[in-house]
Amino acid sequence: MILLLIQSCEKDNLEIQQNFPFEVEVMPVQKYISKGETIEIRCRIIPGGNYVGTTYSIRYFQSEGVGSLRLFDNPSFVPNDFYPLSKKEFRLYYTSESSVSQSFDIWISDNMGNKQEVNFQFNPQSIGTL
């Protein structure tokens, strides 16, 4: 019994897990948009664990159409630039700047190398879709 107690005390290295994969939850958004219209996109990061040192960032790329994406009341994002996220729940605002189909992707990543991609696609608003 004493030998078992001594062996268990020999380990000085306590392993602390810092790397937790995460999911990105997005509330449903409309699929039609008009030129000049702004759509709110509500997002939430759901980590698989909790480590105080985890930081998150966002970037986006528009693959079809023309529009701008911003976080709350911040200036519009520049495509492919990284922007820090200060909270796990946040709102994005996409403003259409064209009257054609539009699509873009956002990537949420953490400082441990985990990434999640979310795709958005909007069709042009027409009289028949009102």
C-alpha positions in Angstrom: 0.0 0.0 0.0 2.8 2.4 0.9 4.6 1.6 -2.4 1.4 2.5 -4.3 1.2 5.8 -2.5 4.8 6.7 -3.2 4.5 5.9 -6.9 1.4 8.1 -7.2 3.3 11.0 -5.6 6.2 10.7 -8.0 4.3 12.3 -10.9 5.0 16.1 -10.7 3.5 16.8 -14.2 -0.2 17.5 -14.1 -1.7 17.5 -17.6 -3.9 20.4 -18.3 -6.0 20.2 -21.5 -6.0 23.5 -23.4 -7.2 22.5 -26.8 -10.9 22.0 -27.1 -12.6 21.7 -30.5 -15.7 23.9 -30.9 -18.9 24.2 -33.0 -20.5 27.3 -34.4 -24.2 27.6 -34.1 -26.0 30.0 -36.4 -29.6 31.0 -36.1 -31.6 30.6 -39.3 -31.5 33.5 -41.7 -33.7 34.5 -44.7 -32.6 33.3 -48.1 -33.7 36.3 -50.1 -32.1 39.7 -50.1 -32.5 43.0 -51.9 -29.8 45.4 -52.9 -29.1 47.8 -50.0 -30.8 45.4 -47.4 -29.0 44.3 -44.3 -29.5 40.9 -42.7 -28.6 40.1 -39.1 -26.8 36.8 -38.5 -26.7 35.6 -34.9 -23.8 33.2 -34.1 -22.6 31.4 -31.0 -19.4 29.5 -30.4 -19.9 26.3 -28.4 -16.6 24.9 -27.1 -16.1 21.3 -26.2 -14.5 22.4 -23.0 -13.4 25.5 -21.1 -9.9 26.9 -21.1 -9.5 30.5 -20.1 -6.7 31.2 -22.5 -8.7 30.4 -25.7 -9.2 33.3 -28.1 -11.3 33.3 -31.2 -11.1 35.2 -34.5 -13.2 35.5 -37.6 -12.5 36.1 -41.3 -14.7 35.9 -44.4 -14.5 35.6 -48.2 -17.2 36.6 -50.6 -17.3 34.2 -53.6 -20.4 35.4 -55.4 -22.1 38.9 -55.6 -21.1 42.0 -53.8 -21.8 42.9 -50.2 -20.2 43.9 -46.9 -20.0 42.0 -43.6 -19.4 43.6 -40.2 -19.5 42.8 -36.6 -22.1 44.8 -34.6 -21.3 48.5 -35.2 -17.7 48.0 -36.3 -16.4 48.9 -39.8 -16.9 46.4 -42.6 -14.5 43.4 -42.7 -11.8 43.2 -45.4 -12.0 39.8 -47.0 -9.5 37.2 -45.7 -8.3 39.5 -42.8 -8.5 38.1 -39.3 -10.6 39.9 -36.7 -10.7 39.1 -33.0 -14.0 38.0 -31.4 -14.3 39.2 -27.8 -17.4 37.2 -27.0 -18.6 33.7 -27.8 -22.1 35.1 -28.8 -22.0 37.7 -31.5 -24.1 39.2 -34.3 -22.9 39.8 -37.9 -24.6 42.2 -40.3 -24.4 41.5 -44.0 -25.5 44.3 -46.4 -26.2 43.4 -50.1 -24.6 45.7 -52.6 -25.8 43.9 -55.7 -29.0 42.5 -57.2 -27.6 39.0 -58.1 -27.2 35.8 -56.0 -24.6 36.3 -53.3 -22.6 33.8 -51.3 -19.8 34.1 -48.7 -18.1 31.9 -46.2 -16.9 32.8 -42.7 -14.2 30.9 -40.8 -14.0 31.0 -37.0 -10.7 29.8 -35.6 -9.1 29.6 -32.2 -5.6 30.1 -31.0 -5.1 26.3 -30.8 -5.6 25.8 -34.6 -9.2 24.6 -34.5 -11.5 26.0 -37.3 -15.1 26.0 -38.3 -16.5 27.2 -41.7 -20.0 28.4 -42.2 -21.5 29.1 -45.7 -24.2 31.6 -46.5 -26.1 32.0 -49.8 -28.7 34.6 -50.6 -30.9 34.8 -53.7 -32.0 38.1 -55.2 -35.3 39.5 -53.9 -37.9 39.8 -56.6 -41.6 40.6 -56.7 -42.5 36.9 -56.8 -40.5 36.2 -53.6 -42.1 38.8 -51.3 
